[in-house]
Amino acid sequence: MTRIASFTKLEHALAPKLRESMGLAESTADVQKFFVYSMLELLNGVLAEHSEPFEIFYEDIVLTPGQEPGYTLSPRLGDHAPLAAELRGSDLPAILARFAAVAGNRYQYLNKKPEKTEAKMYHGTGRAAR
């Protein structure tokens, strides 16, 4: 029987912060930004156990609502051996998918009514007031 690594501790530590951020998101751009920052924190936590330093950039993670699994990781991350091993032999893909589902739901909600979102963002000035 093969051993599967679990990162549920990291998930439970980051989930409340992600949900709070999603509640504060006023636009789809905010949702994308908050999702990526949370995933950066998650992946850096996963890689903290490995000795070689590896920097993950904002551009390496993209929220893709409406598509499975809901996120895309850059090929650069897949080429990094320790992270690729964790993606294959742990619950990390499932955690990423759950976080992407939360962010994707908020994204879809905000995307349905862009005029309401703009009214919140511009408070009666700018494009929404015209």
N, CA, C and O atoms as a DFTB+ gen file, in Angstrom:
520 C
 N C O
     1  1       0.841      -1.180       0.000
     2  2       0.000       0.000       0.000
     3  2       0.884       1.240       0.000
     4  3       1.800       1.354       0.814
     5  1       0.614       2.157      -0.900
     6  2       1.429       3.359      -0.986
     7  2       0.917       4.412      -0.015
     8  3      -0.281       4.512       0.253
     9  1       1.831       5.174       0.490
    10  2       1.506       6.231       1.442
    11  2       1.161       7.502       0.666
    12  3       1.887       7.894      -0.247
    13  1       0.069       8.132       1.027
    14  2      -0.348       9.370       0.378
    15  2      -0.179      10.506       1.376
    16  3      -0.710      10.468       2.486
    17  1       0.564      11.504       0.958
    18  2       0.763      12.673       1.818
    19  2      -0.538      13.470       1.888
    20  3      -1.319      13.501       0.937
    21  1      -0.748      14.107       3.025
    22  2      -1.958      14.891       3.204
    23  2      -1.604      16.303       3.664
    24  3      -0.755      16.505       4.532
    25  1      -2.275      17.256       3.061
    26  2      -2.053      18.657       3.405
    27  2      -3.329      19.291       3.965
    28  3      -3.562      20.489       3.804
    29  1      -4.141      18.477       4.620
    30  2      -5.396      18.999       5.156
    31  2      -5.165      20.018       6.266
    32  3      -5.990      20.910       6.466
    33  1      -4.060      19.899       6.986
    34  2      -3.755      20.915       8.011
    35  2      -3.611      22.294       7.367
    36  3      -4.158      23.280       7.859
    37  1      -2.874      22.347       6.270
    38  2      -2.733      23.612       5.534
    39  2      -4.080      24.077       5.002
    40  3      -4.398      25.265       5.056
    41  1      -4.866      23.146       4.491
    42  2      -6.177      23.502       3.964
    43  2      -7.046      24.118       5.060
    44  3      -7.675      25.156       4.854
    45  1      -7.076      23.473       6.219
    46  2      -7.909      23.981       7.310
    47  2      -7.408      25.327       7.832
    48  3      -8.199      26.137       8.314
    49  1      -6.122      25.565       7.740
    50  2      -5.574      26.850       8.174
    51  2      -5.920      27.961       7.186
    52  3      -6.145      29.100       7.594
    53  1      -5.962      27.642       5.895
    54  2      -6.183      28.662       4.868
    55  2      -7.647      28.846       4.461
    56  3      -8.008      29.904       3.945
    57  1      -8.481      27.856       4.678
    58  2      -9.873      27.920       4.220
    59  2     -10.644      29.112       4.793
    60  3     -11.323      29.797       4.028
    61  1     -10.575      29.395       6.100
    62  2     -11.320      30.559       6.601
    63  2     -10.861      31.873       5.985
    64  3     -11.674      32.755       5.709
    65  1      -9.568      31.998       5.774
    66  2      -9.024      33.212       5.169
    67  2      -9.520      33.372       3.728
    68  3      -9.863      34.476       3.303
    69  1      -9.555      32.269       2.985
    70  2     -10.037      32.316       1.604
    71  2     -11.513      32.701       1.573
    72  3     -11.921      33.542       0.772
    73  1     -12.309      32.088       2.441
    74  2     -13.747      32.401       2.459
    75  2     -13.985      33.866       2.831
    76  3     -14.853      34.525       2.259
    77  1     -13.221      34.360       3.779
    78  2     -13.348      35.766       4.157
    79  2     -12.977      36.677       2.990
    80  3     -13.663      37.661       2.713
    81  1     -11.889      36.339       2.316
    82  2     -11.458      37.128       1.157
    83  2     -12.513      37.116       0.058
    84  3     -12.775      38.143      -0.567
    85  1     -13.116      35.958      -0.177
    86  2     -14.144      35.856      -1.211
    87  2     -15.347      36.716      -0.837
    88  3     -15.970      37.319      -1.710
    89  1     -15.675      36.778       0.435
    90  2     -16.776      37.625       0.879
    91  2     -16.495      39.102       0.668
    92  3     -17.417      39.888       0.451
    93  1     -15.227      39.481       0.730
    94  2     -14.831      40.876       0.539
    95  2     -14.642      41.253      -0.925
    96  3     -14.592      42.436      -1.264
    97  1     -14.536      40.252      -1.789
    98  2     -14.294      40.501      -3.215
    99  2     -15.458      41.271      -3.822
   100  3     -16.616      40.884      -3.671
   101  1     -15.142      42.359      -4.505
   102  2     -16.159      43.191      -5.144
   103  2     -16.173      43.036      -6.654
   104  3     -17.059      43.569      -7.322
   105  1     -15.210      42.320      -7.196
   106  2     -15.159      42.130      -8.644
   107  2     -14.531      40.776      -8.944
   108  3     -13.943      40.136      -8.072
   109  1     -14.667      40.359     -10.187
   110  2     -14.062      39.099     -10.592
   111  2     -12.535      39.182     -10.512
   112  3     -11.871      38.177     -10.261
   113  1     -11.986      40.367     -10.725
   114  2     -10.533      40.551     -10.597
   115  2     -10.097      40.338      -9.149
   116  3      -9.032      39.773      -8.900
   117  1     -10.914      40.787      -8.193
   118  2     -10.615      40.560      -6.786
   119  2     -10.626      39.066      -6.466
   120  3      -9.767      38.573      -5.734
   121  1     -11.599      38.359      -7.016
   122  2     -11.699      36.920      -6.775
   123  2     -10.439      36.231      -7.275
   124  3      -9.843      35.418      -6.568
   125  1     -10.035      36.562      -8.506
   126  2      -8.816      35.972      -9.076
   127  2      -7.609      36.269      -8.184
   128  3      -6.814      35.378      -7.885
   129  1      -7.483      37.525      -7.766
   130  2      -6.341      37.944      -6.959
   131  2      -6.316      37.213      -5.611
   132  3      -5.279      36.683      -5.211
   133  1      -7.442      37.184      -4.921
   134  2      -7.498      36.525      -3.611
   135  2      -7.256      35.027      -3.728
   136  3      -6.610      34.428      -2.868
   137  1      -7.772      34.423      -4.791
   138  2      -7.545      32.996      -5.012
   139  2      -6.057      32.711      -5.207
   140  3      -5.501      31.808      -4.581
   141  1      -5.426      33.485      -6.075
   142  2      -4.006      33.251      -6.367
   143  2      -3.158      33.449      -5.109
   144  3      -2.269      32.642      -4.835
   145  1      -3.419      34.510      -4.342
   146  2      -2.642      34.736      -3.124
   147  2      -2.804      33.582      -2.137
   148  3      -1.838      33.175      -1.492
   149  1      -4.007      33.062      -2.021
   150  2      -4.228      31.926      -1.119
   151  2      -3.499      30.681      -1.615
   152  3      -2.932      29.930      -0.821
   153  1      -3.514      30.465      -2.930
   154  2      -2.838      29.292      -3.480
   155  2      -1.317      29.426      -3.394
   156  3      -0.611      28.432      -3.224
   157  1      -0.820      30.649      -3.511
   158  2       0.616      30.872      -3.303
   159  2       1.000      30.476      -1.885
   160  3       2.024      29.828      -1.665
   161  1       0.175      30.867      -0.934
   162  2       0.441      30.530       0.458
   163  2       0.387      29.015       0.668
   164  3       1.226      28.453       1.372
   165  1      -0.592      28.363       0.061
   166  2      -0.719      26.909       0.167
   167  2       0.489      26.202      -0.439
   168  3       1.096      25.346       0.205
   169  1       0.839      26.557      -1.675
   170  2       1.947      25.873      -2.353
   171  2       3.286      26.161      -1.682
   172  3       4.150      25.286      -1.627
   173  1       3.465      27.374      -1.173
   174  2       4.693      27.662      -0.435
   175  2       4.749      26.850       0.854
   176  3       5.827      26.431       1.274
   177  1       3.600      26.625       1.485
   178  2       3.553      25.766       2.669
   179  2       3.903      24.327       2.337
   180  3       4.580      23.650       3.111
   181  1       3.442      23.864       1.189
   182  2       3.755      22.505       0.744
   183  2       5.252      22.369       0.485
   184  3       5.870      21.378       0.872
   185  1       5.824      23.370      -0.171
   186  2       7.248      23.303      -0.516
   187  2       8.163      23.659       0.647
   188  3       9.377      23.481       0.541
   189  1       7.628      24.147       1.735
   190  2       8.456      24.519       2.887
   191  2       9.189      23.314       3.457
   192  3      10.247      23.466       4.068
   193  1       8.645      22.129       3.267
   194  2       9.271      20.908       3.772
   195  2      10.482      20.493       2.944
   196  3      11.311      19.708       3.406
   197  1      10.586      21.009       1.736
   198  2      11.692      20.630       0.852
   199  2      12.857      21.595       1.042
   200  3      12.666      22.781       1.310
   201  1      14.052      21.067       0.899
   202  2      15.244      21.859       1.216
   203  2      15.622      22.868       0.136
   204  3      16.153      23.933       0.451
   205  1      15.362      22.555      -1.119
   206  2      15.778      23.488      -2.166
   207  2      14.756      24.616      -2.328
   208  3      13.556      24.356      -2.418
   209  1      15.222      25.855      -2.365
   210  2      14.288      26.982      -2.503
   211  2      13.719      27.040      -3.932
   212  3      14.420      26.772      -4.908
   213  1      12.457      27.391      -4.019
   214  2      11.784      27.522      -5.309
   215  2      10.755      28.619      -5.166
   216  3       9.919      28.578      -4.263
   217  1      10.810      29.597      -6.047
   218  2       9.883      30.719      -5.967
   219  2       8.703      30.499      -6.905
   220  3       8.871      30.215      -8.091
   221  1       7.510      30.636      -6.344
   222  2       6.286      30.520      -7.126
   223  2       5.778      31.930      -7.371
   224  3       5.668      32.730      -6.442
   225  1       5.471      32.230      -8.623
   226  2       5.041      33.573      -8.997
   227  2       3.520      33.648      -9.146
   228  3       2.853      32.635      -9.353
   229  1       2.994      34.852      -9.038
   230  2       1.565      35.117      -9.195
   231  2       1.055      34.545     -10.519
   232  3      -0.038      33.981     -10.572
   233  1       1.828      34.688     -11.565
   234  2       1.429      34.267     -12.903
   235  2       1.391      32.750     -13.065
   236  3       0.888      32.254     -14.073
   237  1       1.910      32.012     -12.100
   238  2       1.952      30.551     -12.190
   239  2       0.608      29.897     -11.891
   240  3       0.428      28.709     -12.160
   241  1      -0.334      30.650     -11.340
   242  2      -1.618      30.093     -10.930
   243  2      -2.736      30.939     -11.535
   244  3      -2.709      32.167     -11.453
   245  1      -3.711      30.278     -12.138
   246  2      -4.832      30.985     -12.755
   247  2      -6.129      30.294     -12.352
   248  3      -6.233      29.069     -12.416
   249  1      -7.109      31.079     -11.939
   250  2      -8.449      30.567     -11.663
   251  2      -9.175      30.417     -12.994
   252  3      -9.209      31.358     -13.788
   253  1      -9.754      29.248     -13.247
   254  2     -10.485      29.007     -14.491
   255  2     -11.898      28.524     -14.165
   256  3     -12.188      27.333     -14.283
   257  1     -12.785      29.446     -13.753
   258  2     -14.135      29.042     -13.392
   259  2     -14.885      28.456     -14.585
   260  3     -14.737      28.917     -15.717
   261  1     -15.679      27.448     -14.313
   262  2     -16.437      26.804     -15.376
   263  2     -15.678      25.712     -16.098
   264  3     -16.246      25.017     -16.941
   265  1     -14.419      25.551     -15.787
   266  2     -13.603      24.492     -16.389
   267  2     -13.091      23.586     -15.276
   268  3     -12.836      24.041     -14.161
   269  1     -12.946      22.328     -15.582
   270  2     -12.401      21.405     -14.580
   271  2     -10.886      21.445     -14.635
   272  3     -10.350      21.482     -15.743
   273  1     -10.177      21.441     -13.571
   274  2     -10.589      21.381     -12.166
   275  2     -10.859      22.748     -11.543
   276  3     -11.041      22.832     -10.328
   277  1     -10.892      23.817     -12.330
   278  2     -11.180      25.146     -11.794
   279  2      -9.961      26.028     -11.655
   280  3     -10.078      27.202     -11.303
   281  1      -8.794      25.479     -11.926
   282  2      -7.545      26.233     -11.831
   283  2      -6.564      25.672     -12.845
   284  3      -6.726      24.553     -13.331
   285  1      -5.546      26.462     -13.158
   286  2      -4.471      26.019     -14.040
   287  2      -3.148      26.398     -13.385
   288  3      -2.978      27.513     -12.891
   289  1      -2.230      25.465     -13.392
   290  2      -0.872      25.732     -12.912
   291  2       0.047      25.804     -14.125
   292  3      -0.127      25.057     -15.088
   293  1       1.015      26.695     -14.076
   294  2       1.925      26.860     -15.211
   295  2       2.775      25.605     -15.392
   296  3       3.005      24.867     -14.435
   297  1       3.238      25.364     -16.609
   298  2       4.127      24.221     -16.853
   299  2       5.388      24.280     -15.998
   300  3       5.964      23.245     -15.661
   301  1       5.812      25.480     -15.653
   302  2       7.004      25.647     -14.812
   303  2       6.817      24.946     -13.469
   304  3       7.761      24.360     -12.940
   305  1       5.616      25.001     -12.918
   306  2       5.358      24.329     -11.643
   307  2       5.354      22.818     -11.820
   308  3       5.846      22.083     -10.963
   309  1       4.794      22.357     -12.937
   310  2       4.781      20.921     -13.213
   311  2       6.162      20.353     -13.449
   312  3       6.398      19.165     -13.231
   313  1       7.081      21.203     -13.897
   314  2       8.453      20.758     -14.146
   315  2       9.303      20.735     -12.884
   316  3      10.390      20.159     -12.882
   317  1       8.826      21.349     -11.821
   318  2       9.572      21.363     -10.559
   319  2       9.330      20.020      -9.864
   320  3       8.221      19.743      -9.410
   321  1      10.374      19.190      -9.785
   322  2      10.244      17.802      -9.325
   323  2       9.558      17.652      -7.963
   324  3       8.641      16.839      -7.854
   325  1       9.955      18.396      -6.913
   326  2       9.280      18.206      -5.623
   327  2       7.786      18.538      -5.666
   328  3       6.975      17.823      -5.077
   329  1       7.422      19.611      -6.358
   330  2       6.011      19.978      -6.433
   331  2       5.242      18.977      -7.294
   332  3       4.118      18.603      -6.958
   333  1       5.840      18.548      -8.394
   334  2       5.187      17.552      -9.255
   335  2       4.942      16.265      -8.481
   336  3       3.896      15.635      -8.640
   337  1       5.898      15.867      -7.642
   338  2       5.734      14.663      -6.823
   339  2       4.592      14.829      -5.832
   340  3       3.815      13.900      -5.612
   341  1       4.489      16.012      -5.235
   342  2       3.399      16.264      -4.282
   343  2       2.049      16.284      -4.996
   344  3       1.048      15.838      -4.436
   345  1       2.013      16.791      -6.208
   346  2       0.768      16.816      -6.966
   347  2       0.316      15.408      -7.350
   348  3      -0.881      15.136      -7.434
   349  1       1.276      14.521      -7.581
   350  2       0.941      13.140      -7.940
   351  2       0.623      12.284      -6.720
   352  3      -0.258      11.426      -6.783
   353  1       1.324      12.503      -5.611
   354  2       1.214      11.575      -4.490
   355  2       0.597      12.155      -3.236
   356  3       0.975      11.772      -2.129
   357  1      -0.336      13.063      -3.384
   358  2      -0.968      13.643      -2.199
   359  2      -2.387      14.083      -2.519
   360  3      -2.886      13.894      -3.628
   361  1      -3.014      14.669      -1.523
   362  2      -4.363      15.205      -1.714
   363  2      -4.337      16.655      -2.189
   364  3      -5.374      17.319      -2.190
   365  1      -3.177      17.153      -2.589
   366  2      -3.033      18.539      -3.016
   367  2      -3.946      18.903      -4.193
   368  3      -4.575      19.960      -4.142
   369  1      -4.052      18.086      -5.251
   370  2      -4.965      18.456      -6.336
   371  2      -6.416      18.599      -5.870
   372  3      -7.135      19.473      -6.353
   373  1      -6.849      17.754      -4.944
   374  2      -8.219      17.843      -4.426
   375  2      -8.408      19.124      -3.620
   376  3      -9.458      19.761      -3.701
   377  1      -7.406      19.501      -2.853
   378  2      -7.472      20.740      -2.066
   379  2      -7.530      21.946      -2.993
   380  3      -8.337      22.855      -2.797
   381  1      -6.672      21.946      -3.999
   382  2      -6.682      23.038      -4.983
   383  2      -8.042      23.129      -5.668
   384  3      -8.554      24.226      -5.892
   385  1      -8.626      21.987      -6.000
   386  2      -9.932      21.970      -6.659
   387  2     -11.030      22.502      -5.730
   388  3     -11.926      23.217      -6.179
   389  1     -10.968      22.158      -4.443
   390  2     -11.974      22.666      -3.499
   391  2     -11.865      24.179      -3.356
   392  3     -12.879      24.876      -3.347
   393  1     -10.648      24.688      -3.245
   394  2     -10.454      26.131      -3.153
   395  2     -10.917      26.821      -4.440
   396  3     -11.521      27.893      -4.403
   397  1     -10.623      26.190      -5.571
   398  2     -11.038      26.756      -6.855
   399  2     -12.558      26.761      -6.981
   400  3     -13.124      27.665      -7.596
   401  1     -13.219      25.768      -6.410
   402  2     -14.682      25.717      -6.452
   403  2     -15.277      26.883      -5.661
   404  3     -16.232      27.516      -6.112
   405  1     -14.717      27.166      -4.484
   406  2     -15.189      28.295      -3.675
   407  2     -15.005      29.600      -4.440
   408  3     -15.923      30.416      -4.526
   409  1     -13.813      29.786      -4.993
   410  2     -13.518      31.013      -5.743
   411  2     -14.348      31.073      -7.026
   412  3     -14.821      32.144      -7.407
   413  1     -14.525      29.943      -7.686
   414  2     -15.300      29.905      -8.922
   415  2     -16.759      30.274      -8.695
   416  3     -17.366      30.954      -9.522
   417  1     -17.321      29.829      -7.578
   418  2     -18.707      30.194      -7.261
   419  2     -18.843      31.698      -7.062
   420  3     -19.789      32.309      -7.559
   421  1     -17.906      32.293      -6.343
   422  2     -17.955      33.742      -6.122
   423  2     -17.751      34.492      -7.449
   424  3     -18.406      35.501      -7.710
   425  1     -16.837      33.984      -8.274
   426  2     -16.569      34.578      -9.576
   427  2     -17.844      34.587     -10.423
   428  3     -18.205      35.610     -11.006
   429  1     -18.525      33.431     -10.484
   430  2     -19.752      33.327     -11.276
   431  2     -20.828      34.270     -10.742
   432  3     -21.544      34.900     -11.520
   433  1     -20.942      34.368      -9.424
   434  2     -21.928      35.251      -8.808
   435  2     -21.675      36.708      -9.209
   436  3     -22.597      37.417      -9.612
   437  1     -20.425      37.142      -9.094
   438  2     -20.092      38.527      -9.429
   439  2     -20.167      38.779     -10.937
   440  3     -20.441      39.898     -11.371
   441  1     -19.927      37.757     -11.715
   442  2     -19.949      37.895     -13.174
   443  2     -21.373      38.029     -13.715
   444  3     -21.568      38.554     -14.811
   445  1     -22.371      37.561     -12.957
   446  2     -23.761      37.630     -13.406
   447  2     -24.278      39.058     -13.463
   448  3     -25.076      39.392     -14.339
   449  1     -23.838      39.901     -12.544
   450  2     -24.341      41.276     -12.458
   451  2     -23.184      42.267     -12.449
   452  3     -22.887      42.845     -11.403
   453  1     -22.526      42.478     -13.580
   454  2     -21.374      43.388     -13.598
   455  2     -21.745      44.833     -13.261
   456  3     -20.927      45.568     -12.709
   457  1     -22.967      45.244     -13.588
   458  2     -23.350      46.619     -13.283
   459  2     -23.461      46.838     -11.770
   460  3     -23.143      47.920     -11.274
   461  1     -23.907      45.821     -11.044
   462  2     -23.984      45.919      -9.584
   463  2     -22.572      45.986      -8.998
   464  3     -22.312      46.737      -8.058
   465  1     -21.677      45.199      -9.562
   466  2     -20.287      45.200      -9.114
   467  2     -19.649      46.562      -9.361
   468  3     -18.961      47.099      -8.493
   469  1     -19.881      47.116     -10.546
   470  2     -19.314      48.433     -10.863
   471  2     -19.882      49.514      -9.955
   472  3     -19.162      50.429      -9.555
   473  1     -21.174      49.415      -9.624
   474  2     -21.789      50.403      -8.736
   475  2     -21.133      50.365      -7.358
   476  3     -20.938      51.406      -6.730
   477  1     -20.795      49.177      -6.893
   478  2     -20.104      49.057      -5.605
   479  2     -18.703      49.643      -5.680
   480  3     -18.244      50.307      -4.750
   481  1     -18.032      49.391      -6.791
   482  2     -16.638      49.812      -6.931
   483  2     -16.513      51.316      -7.109
   484  3     -15.602      51.935      -6.560
   485  1     -17.427      51.908      -7.876
   486  2     -17.276      53.314      -8.212
   487  2     -18.161      54.238      -7.373
   488  3     -18.040      55.458      -7.479
   489  1     -19.049      53.682      -6.541
   490  2     -19.877      54.454      -5.604
   491  2     -20.534      55.669      -6.239
   492  3     -20.427      56.777      -5.713
   493  1     -21.210      55.474      -7.361
   494  2     -21.955      56.562      -7.978
   495  2     -21.130      57.486      -8.841
   496  3     -21.638      58.507      -9.306
   497  1     -19.881      57.161      -9.068
   498  2     -19.050      57.967      -9.973
   499  2     -18.517      57.052     -11.063
   500  3     -18.612      55.829     -10.959
   501  1     -17.979      57.623     -12.064
   502  2     -17.344      56.827     -13.111
   503  2     -18.335      56.195     -14.047
   504  3     -19.423      56.733     -14.252
   505  1     -17.986      55.066     -14.618
   506  2     -18.774      54.405     -15.653
   507  2     -20.157      53.988     -15.171
   508  3     -21.129      54.122     -15.914
   509  1     -20.265      53.491     -13.960
   510  2     -21.541      52.971     -13.475
   511  2     -22.573      54.073     -13.306
   512  3     -23.768      53.788     -13.376
   513  1     -22.173      55.300     -13.091
   514  2     -23.103      56.395     -12.864
   515  2     -23.635      57.010     -14.162
   516  3     -24.578      57.800     -14.130
   517  1     -23.050      56.660     -15.276
   518  2     -23.439      57.276     -16.557
   519  2     -24.729      56.754     -17.078
   520  3     -25.183      57.177     -18.141
